[in-house]
Amino acid sequence: MHSLLKRQIRKNLPDGLKDNPDLEKFFGAIEKSYADYDDKIAMIQRATTISAQELKAANIELAQEAQEQKKTLQALEQAVNSLNLNLDNSENIVTSNKNMVSAQKLAKHISKQAEYIALVTQEKDNLVKDLEEQNKSLNNYAHVVSHDLKSPMRNINTLMSWIVEEEKHKFTEDSLNNCDLISQNLVKMDNLVSGILKHATIGSNEETKSNVNILELLKNIKSTIYIPKNVNVIVSENMPMLFLDKYRLEQLFMNLLTNAVKATEHKDKGVVSVAFEEEPNYWKFIVKDNGKGIPAKYQDKIFEMFKKLDNDIESNGIGLALVEKIVTFYGGKIWLESKEGEGTIFYFTIKKDHNGAA
């Protein structure tokens, strides 16, 4: 204990206590208490320093968490508003001050949107089921109509040929011509029914995939269709191998090649070429001819059902509509470039990762 402090205490004590021998014990106790006090103060200071550091770290962590929660709420707000806009619920757009919205309000909106999406999903499932049933009925109807129409037409055509063969000596020239017209129209009707059936069922028949060598496929088509001697069909050698339905690919290329050959058969030197280019996500094919071309006014309608540019008895006006449907089935697109009198180029793509769904 400091000597000045001791003297000051003695000075203010009563005379009977100033020389009391127990006073030294008293001073010792005071000195001891001061020593404990310093230790306690030092300990408190250390604890305060540690607590301040912990509080600072905790405050930083809380600030970061608050910022993250703010970003999360903003993202959820944007998601809810996006859903509202996509679902035509503009009256339910969430508005907030300073880009923030209460979690309770946001949760309420999310709950409402979840209920609405569940309702829309249920309606969509019901519509899909209904469409599947309708497609099934239409396909069955197409098969029945096809059978019911084609059989009588072929029977009539056969009977007509028998009658003409047996009674032609009794017919006038006009009658024979009329019988020939009847036969031609029956063939045309038969082709039309076949074309409609193919178009109706192209997306509903189960796809039978196999490795199809496009070069070999095109060679087989060339040997099958009629190609006049004045028309040269050139096929590039770098054709790919596609794992798809061979029948659909055959229908696709056969219709395009048949049309190209017909467009060039009047030329002294008709040329039809089939080329291929590989793109990152698609196979791209080019079918080009130097034929009569397609007038500009018809080019935007050429893929519609029953659209024809001439009165060819063998044409049913379904070929290019069928081609477009097959290309669409395989996730691609088809377009053309053409100038009247100079020829036509058809481009079409097939998606590489096609999964067989229309």
VEXDREN-2710 file (C-alpha; in Angstrom, 1 decimal):
% VEXDREN-2710
k/r/px/py/pz
1/MET/0.0/0.0/0.0
2/HIS/1.4/3.4/-0.9
3/SER/3.1/5.3/2.1
4/LEU/1.3/8.6/1.4
5/LEU/-2.0/6.8/1.6
6/LYS/-1.1/5.2/4.9
7/ARG/0.0/8.6/6.4
8/GLN/-3.3/10.2/5.2
9/ILE/-5.3/7.5/6.9
10/ARG/-3.4/7.7/10.2
11/LYS/-3.8/11.5/10.2
12/ASN/-7.6/11.2/10.1
13/LEU/-7.9/8.4/12.6
14/PRO/-8.8/9.1/16.3
15/ASP/-5.8/9.5/18.6
16/GLY/-6.5/6.2/20.3
17/LEU/-6.3/4.3/17.0
18/LYS/-3.3/5.9/15.4
19/ASP/-0.8/3.7/17.2
20/ASN/-3.0/0.6/17.5
21/PRO/-0.9/-2.5/16.6
22/ASP/-3.8/-4.0/14.7
23/LEU/-3.7/-1.1/12.3
24/GLU/-1.0/-2.8/10.2
25/LYS/-3.3/-5.7/9.6
26/PHE/-5.9/-3.3/8.5
27/PHE/-3.5/-1.7/6.0
28/GLY/-2.5/-5.2/4.8
29/ALA/-6.1/-6.1/4.1
30/ILE/-6.6/-2.9/2.2
31/GLU/-3.4/-3.5/0.2
32/LYS/-4.6/-7.0/-0.6
33/SER/-8.0/-5.8/-1.7
34/TYR/-6.3/-3.4/-4.1
35/ALA/-4.2/-6.2/-5.5
36/ASP/-7.3/-8.3/-6.1
37/TYR/-9.0/-5.3/-7.6
38/ASP/-6.3/-4.8/-10.1
39/ASP/-6.4/-8.4/-11.1
40/LYS/-10.2/-8.3/-11.5
41/ILE/-10.0/-5.1/-13.5
42/ALA/-7.4/-6.7/-15.8
43/MET/-9.6/-9.8/-16.1
44/ILE/-12.6/-7.6/-17.0
45/GLN/-10.6/-5.6/-19.5
46/ARG/-9.5/-8.9/-21.1
47/ALA/-13.1/-10.2/-21.2
48/THR/-14.4/-7.0/-22.6
49/THR/-11.8/-7.0/-25.4
50/ILE/-12.7/-10.6/-26.3
51/SER/-16.4/-9.9/-26.2
52/ALA/-16.0/-6.9/-28.4
53/GLN/-14.1/-9.0/-31.0
54/GLU/-16.8/-11.7/-30.9
55/LEU/-19.6/-9.1/-31.2
56/LYS/-17.8/-7.6/-34.1
57/ALA/-17.5/-10.9/-35.9
58/ALA/-21.1/-11.8/-35.0
59/ASN/-22.3/-8.5/-36.4
60/ILE/-20.3/-9.0/-39.6
61/GLU/-21.8/-12.5/-39.9
62/LEU/-25.4/-11.2/-39.2
63/ALA/-24.9/-8.5/-41.8
64/GLN/-23.8/-11.0/-44.4
65/GLU/-26.8/-13.3/-43.6
66/ALA/-29.1/-10.3/-43.8
67/GLN/-27.7/-9.4/-47.2
68/GLU/-28.1/-13.0/-48.4
69/GLN/-31.7/-13.1/-47.2
70/LYS/-32.3/-9.8/-49.0
71/LYS/-31.0/-11.3/-52.2
72/THR/-33.0/-14.4/-51.7
73/LEU/-36.2/-12.4/-51.2
74/GLN/-35.5/-10.3/-54.2
75/ALA/-34.9/-13.5/-56.3
76/LEU/-38.1/-15.0/-55.0
77/GLU/-40.0/-11.8/-55.7
78/GLN/-38.7/-11.8/-59.3
79/ALA/-39.7/-15.5/-59.6
80/VAL/-43.2/-14.9/-58.4
81/ASN/-43.6/-11.9/-60.7
82/SER/-42.3/-13.9/-63.6
83/LEU/-44.8/-16.6/-62.9
84/ASN/-47.6/-14.1/-62.6
85/LEU/-46.7/-12.6/-66.0
86/ASN/-46.4/-16.0/-67.7
87/LEU/-49.7/-17.1/-66.2
88/ASP/-51.5/-13.8/-67.1
89/ASN/-52.0/-12.8/-63.4
90/SER/-50.8/-9.3/-63.7
91/GLU/-53.0/-8.2/-60.8
92/ASN/-50.9/-10.4/-58.4
93/ILE/-47.6/-8.7/-59.2
94/VAL/-45.6/-8.3/-56.0
95/THR/-44.5/-4.7/-55.4
96/SER/-42.0/-3.7/-52.8
97/ASN/-40.1/-0.7/-51.4
98/LYS/-36.4/-0.5/-52.1
99/ASN/-36.4/-3.8/-53.9
100/MET/-37.5/-5.6/-50.8
101/VAL/-40.7/-7.4/-49.9
102/SER/-41.8/-9.1/-46.7
103/ALA/-41.2/-12.8/-46.4
104/GLN/-44.8/-13.3/-45.2
105/LYS/-46.2/-11.6/-48.3
106/LEU/-43.9/-13.4/-50.6
107/ALA/-44.7/-16.8/-49.0
108/LYS/-48.4/-16.0/-49.5
109/HIS/-47.9/-15.3/-53.1
110/ILE/-45.8/-18.4/-53.6
111/SER/-48.5/-20.5/-52.0
112/LYS/-51.1/-18.9/-54.3
113/GLN/-49.0/-19.5/-57.3
114/ALA/-48.3/-23.1/-56.3
115/GLU/-52.1/-23.7/-56.1
116/TYR/-52.6/-22.0/-59.5
117/ILE/-49.8/-24.0/-61.1
118/ALA/-51.3/-27.3/-59.7
119/LEU/-54.7/-26.3/-61.2
120/VAL/-53.2/-25.5/-64.5
121/THR/-51.1/-28.7/-64.5
122/GLN/-54.3/-30.7/-63.8
123/GLU/-56.1/-29.0/-66.6
124/LYS/-53.2/-29.6/-69.0
125/ASP/-53.1/-33.3/-68.0
126/ASN/-56.8/-33.5/-68.7
127/LEU/-56.4/-31.8/-72.1
128/VAL/-53.5/-34.1/-73.0
129/LYS/-55.5/-37.1/-72.1
130/ASP/-58.5/-35.8/-74.1
131/LEU/-56.2/-35.1/-77.1
132/GLU/-54.7/-38.6/-76.9
133/GLU/-58.2/-40.1/-77.0
134/GLN/-59.2/-37.8/-79.9
135/ASN/-56.0/-38.7/-81.9
136/LYS/-56.6/-42.4/-81.2
137/SER/-60.2/-42.1/-82.5
138/LEU/-59.1/-40.0/-85.5
139/ASN/-56.4/-42.6/-86.4
140/ASN/-58.9/-45.4/-86.1
141/TYR/-61.3/-43.4/-88.3
142/ALA/-58.6/-42.8/-90.9
143/HIS/-57.8/-46.5/-91.1
144/VAL/-61.5/-47.4/-91.4
145/VAL/-62.1/-44.7/-94.1
146/SER/-59.0/-45.7/-95.9
147/HIS/-60.1/-49.3/-96.1
148/ASP/-63.8/-48.5/-96.8
149/LEU/-62.8/-46.2/-99.7
150/LYS/-59.8/-47.8/-101.2
151/SER/-61.4/-51.2/-101.6
152/PRO/-64.5/-50.1/-103.6
153/MET/-62.4/-47.7/-105.7
154/ARG/-60.0/-50.5/-106.7
155/ASN/-63.0/-52.8/-107.3
156/ILE/-64.6/-50.2/-109.6
157/ASN/-61.3/-49.7/-111.5
158/THR/-60.9/-53.4/-112.0
159/LEU/-64.5/-53.8/-113.2
160/MET/-64.1/-50.8/-115.6
161/SER/-60.9/-52.4/-117.0
162/TRP/-62.9/-55.7/-117.5
163/ILE/-65.8/-54.0/-119.2
164/VAL/-63.6/-52.0/-121.5
165/GLU/-61.6/-55.1/-122.4
166/GLU/-64.7/-57.2/-123.2
167/GLU/-66.9/-54.5/-124.7
168/LYS/-64.5/-52.1/-126.3
169/HIS/-65.6/-53.0/-129.8
170/LYS/-69.1/-51.7/-128.9
171/PHE/-67.8/-48.4/-127.5
172/THR/-67.3/-45.2/-129.4
173/GLU/-64.0/-43.4/-129.2
174/ASP/-65.5/-40.9/-126.8
175/SER/-66.8/-43.6/-124.6
176/LEU/-63.4/-45.2/-124.4
177/ASN/-61.9/-41.9/-123.5
178/ASN/-64.5/-41.4/-120.8
179/CYS/-63.7/-44.8/-119.4
180/ASP/-60.0/-43.9/-119.3
181/LEU/-60.8/-40.7/-117.5
182/ILE/-62.9/-42.6/-114.9
183/SER/-59.9/-45.0/-114.4
184/GLN/-57.5/-42.1/-114.0
185/ASN/-59.7/-40.4/-111.4
186/LEU/-60.1/-43.6/-109.5
187/VAL/-56.3/-43.9/-109.4
188/LYS/-56.1/-40.2/-108.2
189/MET/-58.6/-40.9/-105.5
190/ASP/-56.7/-44.0/-104.4
191/ASN/-53.5/-41.9/-104.2
192/LEU/-55.3/-39.2/-102.3
193/VAL/-56.7/-41.5/-99.7
194/SER/-53.2/-43.1/-99.2
195/GLY/-51.6/-39.7/-98.8
196/ILE/-54.2/-38.6/-96.2
197/LEU/-53.6/-41.8/-94.3
198/LYS/-49.9/-41.4/-94.3
199/HIS/-50.1/-37.8/-93.2
200/ALA/-52.6/-38.6/-90.4
201/THR/-50.6/-41.4/-88.9
202/ILE/-47.0/-40.1/-89.3
203/GLY/-46.8/-38.9/-85.7
204/SER/-48.9/-41.5/-84.1
205/ASN/-47.3/-44.7/-85.3
206/GLU/-44.6/-46.1/-83.0
207/GLU/-41.2/-45.3/-84.3
208/THR/-39.0/-48.2/-85.2
209/LYS/-35.5/-46.9/-85.0
210/SER/-32.5/-48.5/-86.7
211/ASN/-29.2/-47.3/-88.2
212/VAL/-30.1/-45.9/-91.6
213/ASN/-27.3/-45.3/-94.1
214/ILE/-28.7/-42.2/-96.0
215/LEU/-26.5/-42.8/-99.0
216/GLU/-27.8/-46.4/-99.4
217/LEU/-31.3/-45.2/-98.8
218/LEU/-31.1/-42.6/-101.6
219/LYS/-29.6/-45.1/-104.0
220/ASN/-32.6/-47.4/-103.3
221/ILE/-35.0/-44.5/-103.9
222/LYS/-33.3/-43.7/-107.2
223/SER/-33.8/-47.3/-108.3
224/THR/-37.5/-47.2/-107.3
225/ILE/-38.8/-43.9/-108.7
226/TYR/-39.1/-43.0/-112.4
227/ILE/-36.1/-40.9/-113.5
228/PRO/-36.1/-39.9/-117.2
229/LYS/-32.8/-40.3/-119.1
230/ASN/-32.4/-36.6/-119.5
231/VAL/-32.4/-36.1/-115.7
232/ASN/-29.3/-36.8/-113.6
233/VAL/-29.7/-37.3/-109.9
234/ILE/-26.4/-36.7/-108.0
235/VAL/-26.0/-37.7/-104.4
236/SER/-23.0/-36.6/-102.2
237/GLU/-20.9/-39.4/-100.9
238/ASN/-20.5/-37.9/-97.3
239/MET/-24.0/-38.8/-96.2
240/PRO/-24.4/-39.6/-92.5
241/MET/-25.7/-42.7/-90.7
242/LEU/-28.9/-41.8/-88.7
243/PHE/-30.5/-43.8/-86.0
244/LEU/-34.1/-43.1/-86.9
245/ASP/-37.2/-44.6/-88.4
246/LYS/-36.3/-45.8/-92.0
247/TYR/-39.8/-45.6/-93.3
248/ARG/-40.2/-42.0/-92.3
249/LEU/-36.8/-41.0/-93.8
250/GLU/-37.8/-42.9/-97.0
251/GLN/-41.1/-41.0/-97.3
252/LEU/-39.2/-37.7/-96.7
253/PHE/-36.5/-38.1/-99.3
254/MET/-38.8/-39.9/-101.8
255/ASN/-41.3/-37.0/-101.9
256/LEU/-38.6/-34.4/-102.3
257/LEU/-36.7/-36.4/-105.0
258/THR/-40.0/-37.2/-106.9
259/ASN/-41.0/-33.5/-107.0
260/ALA/-37.5/-32.5/-108.1
261/VAL/-37.4/-35.0/-110.9
262/LYS/-40.9/-33.9/-112.1
263/ALA/-39.7/-30.3/-112.0
264/THR/-36.7/-31.0/-114.3
265/GLU/-38.1/-33.7/-116.7
266/HIS/-38.8/-31.1/-119.3
267/LYS/-35.2/-29.9/-119.4
268/ASP/-32.7/-31.3/-121.9
269/LYS/-30.2/-31.7/-119.1
270/GLY/-32.1/-31.8/-115.8
271/VAL/-30.0/-32.0/-112.7
272/VAL/-31.1/-32.9/-109.1
273/SER/-28.6/-33.0/-106.3
274/VAL/-28.7/-34.1/-102.7
275/ALA/-26.1/-32.7/-100.3
276/PHE/-25.4/-32.7/-96.6
277/GLU/-23.9/-30.4/-94.0
278/GLU/-23.3/-31.2/-90.3
279/GLU/-24.2/-28.5/-87.8
280/PRO/-23.6/-28.5/-84.0
281/ASN/-27.2/-29.6/-83.1
282/TYR/-28.7/-30.6/-86.5
283/TRP/-28.1/-32.6/-89.6
284/LYS/-28.8/-30.3/-92.6
285/PHE/-29.8/-31.6/-96.0
286/ILE/-30.1/-29.8/-99.3
287/VAL/-32.1/-31.0/-102.3
288/LYS/-31.5/-28.8/-105.3
289/ASP/-32.9/-28.9/-108.9
290/ASN/-32.5/-26.8/-112.0
291/GLY/-36.2/-27.2/-113.0
292/LYS/-39.1/-24.8/-113.6
293/GLY/-39.0/-23.3/-110.1
294/ILE/-41.9/-22.2/-107.8
295/PRO/-43.5/-18.8/-108.3
296/ALA/-43.0/-16.5/-105.3
297/LYS/-46.8/-16.2/-104.7
298/TYR/-47.0/-19.9/-104.0
299/GLN/-43.9/-20.4/-101.9
300/ASP/-45.5/-19.6/-98.5
301/LYS/-48.3/-22.1/-99.2
302/ILE/-46.4/-24.9/-100.8
303/PHE/-46.4/-27.0/-97.6
304/GLU/-50.2/-26.8/-97.1
305/MET/-52.4/-29.9/-97.7
306/PHE/-53.7/-30.4/-101.2
307/LYS/-51.7/-27.5/-102.7
308/LYS/-50.5/-28.4/-106.2
309/LEU/-48.8/-26.3/-108.9
310/ASP/-50.1/-28.4/-111.8
311/ASN/-52.8/-30.9/-112.6
312/ASP/-50.6/-34.0/-112.5
313/ILE/-53.0/-37.0/-112.2
314/GLU/-50.5/-38.8/-110.0
315/SER/-50.0/-35.9/-107.6
316/ASN/-52.3/-35.7/-104.5
317/GLY/-51.1/-32.4/-103.1
318/ILE/-50.0/-34.1/-99.9
319/GLY/-46.3/-34.8/-100.5
320/LEU/-44.8/-31.6/-99.2
321/ALA/-47.2/-31.4/-96.3
322/LEU/-46.1/-34.9/-95.4
323/VAL/-42.4/-33.9/-95.7
324/GLU/-42.9/-30.9/-93.4
325/LYS/-44.7/-33.1/-90.9
326/ILE/-41.9/-35.6/-90.8
327/VAL/-39.2/-32.9/-90.5
328/THR/-41.2/-31.3/-87.6
329/PHE/-41.6/-34.7/-86.0
330/TYR/-37.8/-34.9/-85.9
331/GLY/-37.4/-31.5/-84.3
332/GLY/-36.2/-29.7/-87.5
333/LYS/-37.5/-27.2/-90.0
334/ILE/-37.8/-26.9/-93.7
335/TRP/-37.6/-23.9/-96.1
336/LEU/-36.9/-23.3/-99.7
337/GLU/-35.3/-20.9/-102.2
338/SER/-36.7/-20.7/-105.7
339/LYS/-36.8/-18.6/-108.8
340/GLU/-39.3/-19.3/-111.5
341/GLY/-37.5/-20.9/-114.5
342/GLU/-34.2/-21.3/-112.6
343/GLY/-34.9/-24.1/-110.2
344/THR/-35.6/-24.8/-106.4
345/ILE/-33.5/-25.6/-103.4
346/PHE/-35.1/-27.3/-100.4
347/TYR/-33.3/-27.1/-97.1
348/PHE/-34.3/-29.2/-94.1
349/THR/-32.8/-30.1/-90.7
350/ILE/-33.2/-33.0/-88.3
351/LYS/-32.3/-32.5/-84.7
352/LYS/-29.4/-34.7/-83.5
353/ASP/-30.8/-35.5/-80.1
354/HIS/-34.3/-36.3/-81.3
355/ASN/-36.0/-38.6/-78.8
356/GLY/-38.8/-39.8/-81.0
357/ALA/-41.5/-37.4/-79.7
358/ALA/-43.5/-35.2/-82.0
END
